[in-house]
Amino acid sequence: MTATATKPTSAPVRSKASVGPDRSAGRRRSSTIIVTALLVVVALYFLIPVYWVFVASTKSTADLFSTNGFWFAPTFSLWENIGRVLSYDNGIFGRWFLNSAIYAGVGALLATYFAAAGGYALAKYQFRGRNLVFGTILGGVLVPGTATALPLFLLFSQMGLANTYWSVLLPSLVSPFGLFLCRIYAQATVDTSLIEAARIDGAGELRIFHTIGLKVLTPALVTVFLFQLVGIWNNYFLPLVMLSDSELYPITLGLNNWLSQVDRLPEFYELTTGGVLLSIIPLSIAMVVLQRFWRGGLTEGAVK
């Protein structure tokens, strides 16, 4: 009886290719450097003006023109300048700040709600002329606000609404871009079967919209709210056309009024720079707080 020797078999060797997918594509060092450099340039483009405003608000009028614009003066006058801003003309800046908060806060909130309702209806209800309505509203995105300011002024003058809060607030309630975004987002995220299940349970259309639609649309609503808030807060031309009473001015119009007096009264430079610094604080806070919702709202549905 002969025994045959068996050659021991070695364990199979896994090739490097079988370890996992190659993720090195698109990660070349040169492309990473270029993208990073572009992002740094864009960041500097937005941050340098903010830095200049902060530095300028710490200077007196004399130091503003006698020292380097991008570095602090020997005398730090930030708190004195802010005190003058808040106390000048019986605290008129506080009134302007409150007006801007009313225009931007109420306007952005209601505009977001109306955009959500309109976008949800256009996405989930079938009716004749739906695409025509959506196309007409979408065309409103292409119309600049400055083109409608004068016709609105003539209309509000005939209605007796010019030089009132309503003349600035009412146009702010319309957001064609917000409705467009909500309609696209509702089509992609609001499940029709979920709506049908709610109807079977006896829920009305308004209840379905408020309990299901708004909850699902939250990322898009935050995005619309942020865009509308920034747009109304920075709006200058519409209040300029509509308002003549300085008690109704928003911050943008009030600061421009101060700036127009610097040739006659140079101390208004201190008031203007200090007021600009205070005016950007609310927007900075809103951006920081809503940033994660804003990014989520813009990228939702980009990757399935």
C-alpha positions as CSV (number, residue, x, y, z in Angstrom):
1,M,0.0,0.0,0.0
2,T,1.6,3.2,-1.1
3,A,0.9,6.5,0.5
4,T,0.6,9.5,-1.7
5,A,2.0,12.6,-0.3
6,T,-0.3,15.5,-0.5
7,K,1.2,18.9,-1.0
8,P,-0.1,21.4,1.5
9,T,-2.2,24.0,0.0
10,S,-1.6,27.6,1.0
11,A,-4.3,30.0,2.0
12,P,-5.6,32.1,-0.9
13,V,-4.0,35.4,-1.1
14,R,-6.4,38.3,-1.5
15,S,-5.3,40.8,-4.0
16,K,-5.2,44.5,-3.1
17,A,-8.0,45.1,-5.5
18,S,-10.3,42.8,-3.6
19,V,-9.9,44.7,-0.3
20,G,-12.3,47.4,-1.2
21,P,-13.2,49.9,-3.9
22,D,-10.6,52.4,-4.9
23,R,-11.5,55.7,-3.4
24,S,-8.5,57.6,-4.7
25,A,-10.2,58.9,-7.8
26,G,-10.8,62.6,-7.8
27,R,-8.5,63.2,-4.9
28,R,-5.4,64.4,-6.7
29,R,-3.3,66.8,-4.7
30,S,-3.3,69.5,-7.3
31,S,-7.1,69.6,-7.5
32,T,-7.4,69.7,-3.7
33,I,-5.1,72.6,-3.5
34,I,-7.0,74.5,-6.2
35,V,-10.4,73.9,-4.6
36,T,-9.0,74.9,-1.2
37,A,-7.4,78.1,-2.6
38,L,-10.7,79.1,-4.3
39,L,-12.6,78.5,-1.1
40,V,-10.1,80.7,0.8
41,V,-10.5,83.5,-1.7
42,V,-14.3,83.4,-1.5
43,A,-14.1,83.3,2.3
44,L,-11.8,86.3,2.3
45,Y,-14.1,88.2,-0.1
46,F,-16.9,87.9,2.5
47,L,-14.9,88.2,5.7
48,I,-12.6,91.2,4.9
49,P,-15.5,93.7,4.7
50,V,-16.8,92.5,8.1
51,Y,-13.3,92.8,9.6
52,W,-13.0,96.3,8.2
53,V,-16.3,97.3,9.7
54,F,-15.3,96.0,13.1
55,V,-12.0,97.8,13.0
56,A,-13.5,101.1,11.7
57,S,-16.2,101.0,14.5
58,T,-13.4,101.1,17.1
59,K,-12.0,104.4,15.8
60,S,-12.8,108.0,16.2
61,T,-13.4,110.1,13.1
62,A,-9.8,111.4,13.3
63,D,-8.3,108.0,13.7
64,L,-10.5,106.6,10.9
65,F,-8.6,108.8,8.3
66,S,-5.2,109.0,10.0
67,T,-4.5,105.3,10.7
68,N,-4.4,102.1,8.7
69,G,-7.9,101.0,7.7
70,F,-7.2,97.3,8.5
71,W,-5.6,97.8,11.9
72,F,-6.7,99.3,15.2
73,A,-6.0,102.8,16.3
74,P,-4.1,103.5,19.6
75,T,-7.4,104.6,21.2
76,F,-10.1,101.9,21.3
77,S,-13.4,103.8,21.0
78,L,-15.8,100.9,20.3
79,W,-18.0,101.3,23.4
80,E,-18.1,105.1,23.1
81,N,-19.2,104.8,19.5
82,I,-21.9,102.3,20.2
83,G,-23.1,104.4,23.1
84,R,-23.4,107.4,20.7
85,V,-25.2,105.3,18.2
86,L,-27.8,104.1,20.7
87,S,-28.3,107.5,22.3
88,Y,-28.3,109.8,19.2
89,D,-31.6,111.6,18.5
90,N,-33.4,110.1,21.5
91,G,-32.4,106.6,20.5
92,I,-33.6,106.7,16.9
93,F,-31.3,103.8,16.0
94,G,-33.2,101.5,18.3
95,R,-36.4,102.4,16.5
96,W,-34.8,101.6,13.2
97,F,-33.6,98.3,14.6
98,L,-37.1,97.4,15.8
99,N,-38.6,98.4,12.4
100,S,-36.1,96.1,10.6
101,A,-36.9,93.3,13.0
102,I,-40.6,93.7,12.3
103,Y,-40.2,94.0,8.5
104,A,-37.7,91.1,8.3
105,G,-39.1,88.8,11.0
106,V,-42.8,89.0,10.3
107,G,-42.3,89.3,6.5
108,A,-39.9,86.3,6.4
109,L,-42.2,84.1,8.6
110,L,-45.4,84.8,6.7
111,A,-43.6,84.6,3.3
112,T,-42.2,81.2,4.3
113,Y,-45.7,80.0,5.3
114,F,-47.3,81.2,2.1
115,A,-44.5,79.7,0.0
116,A,-44.9,76.4,1.8
117,A,-48.7,76.3,1.3
118,G,-48.5,77.3,-2.4
119,G,-45.6,74.8,-3.1
120,Y,-47.4,72.0,-1.3
121,A,-50.6,72.6,-3.2
122,L,-48.9,72.8,-6.6
123,A,-47.0,69.6,-5.8
124,K,-49.7,67.4,-4.3
125,Y,-53.0,68.6,-5.9
126,Q,-54.0,67.9,-9.5
127,F,-56.0,70.7,-11.1
128,R,-56.4,72.3,-14.4
129,G,-53.8,75.0,-15.1
130,R,-51.4,73.9,-12.4
131,N,-48.4,74.1,-14.7
132,L,-49.4,77.4,-16.0
133,V,-49.7,78.8,-12.5
134,F,-46.3,77.4,-11.6
135,G,-44.7,78.8,-14.7
136,T,-46.2,82.3,-14.1
137,I,-44.9,82.3,-10.5
138,L,-41.5,81.0,-11.7
139,G,-41.3,83.9,-14.0
140,G,-41.6,86.2,-11.0
141,V,-38.1,85.0,-10.0
142,L,-36.7,86.7,-13.1
143,V,-38.3,90.1,-12.2
144,P,-36.1,92.3,-10.0
145,G,-37.6,93.9,-7.0
146,T,-36.6,97.4,-8.2
147,A,-38.8,97.0,-11.3
148,T,-41.9,96.6,-9.2
149,A,-41.1,99.3,-6.5
150,L,-42.6,102.2,-8.4
151,P,-45.8,100.5,-9.6
152,L,-46.3,99.3,-6.0
153,F,-45.8,102.9,-4.7
154,L,-48.4,104.2,-7.1
155,L,-50.8,101.4,-6.1
156,F,-50.3,101.9,-2.3
157,S,-50.6,105.7,-2.7
158,Q,-54.1,105.2,-4.2
159,M,-55.0,102.8,-1.4
160,G,-53.6,105.1,1.4
161,L,-50.9,102.6,2.4
162,A,-47.8,104.6,1.4
163,N,-45.6,105.7,4.2
164,T,-46.9,103.0,6.5
165,Y,-45.6,99.7,7.8
166,W,-47.8,97.9,5.4
167,S,-46.1,99.5,2.3
168,V,-42.9,97.6,3.2
169,L,-44.4,94.5,4.8
170,L,-46.9,93.5,2.2
171,P,-44.5,93.2,-0.7
172,S,-42.2,91.1,1.5
173,L,-44.8,88.4,1.9
174,V,-44.3,87.2,-1.7
175,S,-41.4,84.9,-2.4
176,P,-41.5,83.3,-5.9
177,F,-38.2,81.6,-5.2
178,G,-39.5,80.2,-1.9
179,L,-42.6,78.8,-3.6
180,F,-40.5,77.2,-6.3
181,L,-38.2,75.6,-3.8
182,C,-41.1,74.3,-1.7
183,R,-42.8,72.9,-4.7
184,I,-39.7,71.0,-5.8
185,Y,-39.0,69.8,-2.3
186,A,-42.6,68.7,-1.7
187,Q,-42.6,66.6,-4.8
188,A,-39.5,64.8,-3.7
189,T,-40.1,64.3,0.0
190,V,-43.9,64.3,0.8
191,D,-45.2,60.8,0.1
192,T,-48.6,60.7,-1.5
193,S,-49.4,57.4,0.3
194,L,-48.9,59.2,3.6
195,I,-51.4,61.8,2.7
196,E,-53.9,59.2,1.6
197,A,-53.5,57.4,4.9
198,A,-54.2,60.6,6.7
199,R,-57.3,61.1,4.7
200,I,-58.5,57.6,5.4
201,D,-58.1,58.4,9.1
202,G,-60.4,61.3,8.7
203,A,-57.9,64.2,8.7
204,G,-58.8,67.3,6.8
205,E,-56.6,68.9,4.2
206,L,-55.5,71.8,6.4
207,R,-54.6,69.4,9.2
208,I,-52.7,67.2,6.8
209,F,-50.7,70.2,5.6
210,H,-49.9,71.5,9.1
211,T,-49.1,68.2,10.7
212,I,-47.5,66.3,7.9
213,G,-46.6,68.7,5.1
214,L,-44.9,71.4,7.3
215,K,-43.0,68.8,9.3
216,V,-41.6,67.1,6.2
217,L,-40.8,70.5,4.5
218,T,-38.9,71.8,7.5
219,P,-35.4,71.9,5.9
220,A,-36.8,73.7,2.9
221,L,-38.8,76.1,5.1
222,V,-35.7,77.1,7.0
223,T,-33.8,77.7,3.8
224,V,-36.6,80.0,2.5
225,F,-36.9,81.8,5.8
226,L,-33.2,82.5,5.9
227,F,-33.1,83.8,2.3
228,Q,-36.2,86.0,2.9
229,L,-34.9,87.3,6.2
230,V,-31.6,88.4,4.7
231,G,-33.3,89.9,1.7
232,I,-35.8,92.0,3.7
233,W,-33.2,93.0,6.3
234,N,-30.9,94.3,3.6
235,N,-33.6,95.8,1.5
236,Y,-33.0,99.5,0.7
237,F,-34.8,100.6,-2.4
238,L,-38.3,99.6,-1.5
239,P,-38.3,101.5,1.9
240,L,-36.6,104.4,0.1
241,V,-39.5,104.6,-2.4
242,M,-42.3,103.9,0.1
243,L,-41.3,105.8,3.3
244,S,-40.8,109.4,4.1
245,D,-41.2,109.3,7.9
246,S,-37.9,108.6,9.6
247,E,-39.7,106.9,12.5
248,L,-40.6,104.1,10.0
249,Y,-37.2,103.7,8.5
250,P,-35.4,100.3,8.6
251,I,-31.7,100.2,9.5
252,T,-30.5,100.4,5.9
253,L,-32.4,103.6,5.2
254,G,-31.5,105.2,8.5
255,L,-27.8,104.5,8.1
256,N,-27.8,105.9,4.6
257,N,-29.5,109.0,6.1
258,W,-26.6,109.3,8.5
259,L,-24.0,108.7,5.8
260,S,-25.4,111.5,3.7
261,Q,-24.6,114.0,6.5
262,V,-20.9,113.2,6.9
263,D,-19.8,116.0,4.6
264,R,-21.5,118.6,6.9
265,L,-20.9,116.8,10.2
266,P,-17.9,114.4,10.2
267,E,-18.9,112.8,13.5
268,F,-21.5,110.9,11.6
269,Y,-18.7,108.6,10.4
270,E,-18.6,107.2,13.9
271,L,-22.3,106.8,14.1
272,T,-22.4,105.1,10.7
273,T,-19.7,102.6,11.3
274,G,-21.0,101.7,14.7
275,G,-24.5,101.3,13.4
276,V,-23.3,99.0,10.5
277,L,-21.6,96.8,13.1
278,L,-24.7,96.5,15.1
279,S,-26.8,95.8,12.1
280,I,-24.9,92.7,11.0
281,I,-25.1,91.0,14.4
282,P,-28.7,89.6,13.9
283,L,-27.9,88.2,10.5
284,S,-24.7,86.6,11.8
285,I,-26.6,85.0,14.6
286,A,-29.3,83.7,12.2
287,M,-26.7,82.3,9.8
288,V,-24.9,80.4,12.6
289,V,-28.1,79.1,14.1
290,L,-29.8,78.1,10.8
291,Q,-26.7,77.0,8.9
292,R,-27.1,73.3,9.3
293,F,-30.8,73.5,8.3
294,W,-29.8,75.7,5.4
295,R,-27.2,73.3,4.1
296,G,-29.5,70.3,4.6
297,G,-32.3,72.1,2.7
298,L,-30.1,72.8,-0.3
299,T,-28.5,69.4,-0.5
300,E,-31.6,67.2,0.4
301,G,-32.4,64.9,-2.5
302,A,-29.0,65.5,-4.2
303,V,-27.9,62.0,-3.4
304,K,-30.3,59.1,-3.3
